[in-house]
Amino acid sequence: VCGLDCKTCPVYIVTTFPEGELTRAMVANQWSMLYGKTIEPAKLVCDGCRSSVLYAGCVKCPLRDCAADRAIAHCGDCPGHPCENLSRMYAFNEKHNTGVRRYDCTEKSDTIEA
């Protein structure tokens, strides 16, 4: 929805590939340090922001809520793009190197998955 590529999110990766090189424990440790609070490995489950299975930290995402309120599939479809909330979220991810890759928010929304 927001322009972050869910397929590059560590939580999405450990959900999709539970036997992969990246483990829930590794992500929990990294994100616990990043966010300054304990994150339990078992809670790191997400099928992408367009699904009903979301990581707890993304359930109340203001960007996801905004897109739903405006009945748009993607922030790139919004006439107010880019907004302050979007810019703030991108800056956080870049500053803290969360591992989530950004894509061009103006891509056609039907080409964006997860």
C-alpha positions as CSV (number, residue, x, y, z in Angstrom):
1,V,0.0,0.0,0.0
2,C,2.7,2.5,1.1
3,G,5.5,1.8,-1.3
4,L,7.5,-0.5,0.8
5,D,8.1,-3.9,-0.8
6,C,6.5,-6.4,1.6
7,K,8.6,-9.2,-0.1
8,T,11.8,-7.6,1.3
9,C,10.4,-7.2,4.9
10,P,12.2,-9.5,7.3
11,V,8.9,-10.5,9.0
12,Y,7.3,-11.3,5.6
13,I,10.4,-13.3,4.7
14,V,10.4,-15.4,7.8
15,T,6.7,-16.1,7.4
16,T,7.0,-17.1,3.8
17,F,10.2,-19.0,4.1
18,P,10.3,-20.4,7.7
19,E,13.1,-22.8,7.0
20,G,15.2,-20.1,5.3
21,E,18.6,-18.6,6.3
22,L,16.9,-15.7,8.1
23,T,15.2,-16.8,11.3
24,R,12.4,-15.3,13.5
25,A,14.9,-15.2,16.4
26,M,17.3,-13.2,14.3
27,V,14.6,-10.7,13.3
28,A,13.2,-10.5,16.8
29,N,16.7,-9.7,18.2
30,Q,17.3,-7.0,15.5
31,W,13.9,-5.4,15.8
32,S,14.0,-5.5,19.6
33,M,17.1,-3.4,19.5
34,L,15.7,-1.2,16.8
35,Y,12.4,-0.4,18.5
36,G,13.7,-0.6,22.1
37,K,11.3,-3.2,23.3
38,T,11.1,-7.0,23.4
39,I,9.6,-8.5,20.3
40,E,8.8,-12.2,20.6
41,P,9.8,-14.3,17.7
42,A,6.4,-16.1,17.6
43,K,4.7,-12.8,16.9
44,L,6.7,-12.2,13.7
45,V,4.1,-13.3,11.3
46,C,2.8,-11.4,8.3
47,D,1.5,-12.2,4.8
48,G,1.8,-8.6,3.5
49,C,-0.2,-5.5,4.2
50,R,-2.9,-6.4,1.7
51,S,-3.7,-9.6,3.7
52,S,-5.6,-10.2,6.9
53,V,-2.5,-11.7,8.6
54,L,-0.4,-8.7,9.7
55,Y,2.6,-8.2,12.0
56,A,1.3,-6.5,15.2
57,G,3.3,-3.4,14.5
58,C,1.5,-3.0,11.1
59,V,-2.1,-3.6,12.2
60,K,-2.6,0.1,13.0
61,C,-0.5,1.5,10.2
62,P,-1.7,5.1,9.4
63,L,-0.8,4.7,5.7
64,R,-2.8,1.5,5.4
65,D,-5.7,3.1,7.2
66,C,-5.5,6.2,5.0
67,A,-5.5,4.1,1.8
68,A,-8.6,2.2,3.1
69,D,-10.4,5.4,4.1
70,R,-9.7,6.9,0.6
71,A,-10.7,3.6,-1.1
72,I,-7.4,3.5,-3.0
73,A,-5.2,0.4,-3.5
74,H,-1.9,2.2,-3.1
75,C,-0.4,5.5,-2.0
76,G,0.7,6.2,-5.5
77,D,-3.0,6.4,-6.5
78,C,-3.5,9.3,-4.0
79,P,-3.7,12.9,-5.3
80,G,-1.9,14.0,-2.1
81,H,1.1,11.7,-2.8
82,P,3.7,12.0,-1.3
83,C,2.3,13.0,2.1
84,E,4.1,13.8,5.3
85,N,3.2,10.4,6.9
86,L,4.7,8.6,3.9
87,S,7.9,10.7,3.9
88,R,8.3,10.2,7.7
89,M,8.0,6.4,7.3
90,Y,10.5,6.3,4.4
91,A,12.9,8.4,6.5
92,F,12.6,6.0,9.4
93,N,13.3,2.9,7.3
94,E,16.3,4.5,5.6
95,K,17.8,5.8,8.9
96,H,17.4,2.5,10.7
97,N,18.1,0.2,7.8
98,T,15.1,-2.1,8.5
99,G,15.8,-4.2,5.5
100,V,12.6,-3.3,3.7
101,R,13.2,-2.1,0.1
102,R,11.2,0.8,-1.3
103,Y,9.8,0.8,-4.8
104,D,8.4,3.6,-7.0
105,C,5.1,4.6,-5.4
106,T,3.8,5.8,-8.7
107,E,3.9,2.3,-10.3
108,K,0.6,1.0,-11.4
109,S,-1.1,-0.4,-8.2
110,D,-2.1,-3.6,-10.0
111,T,1.6,-4.5,-10.4
112,I,2.3,-4.4,-6.7
113,E,1.7,-7.5,-4.7
114,A,1.6,-8.6,-1.0
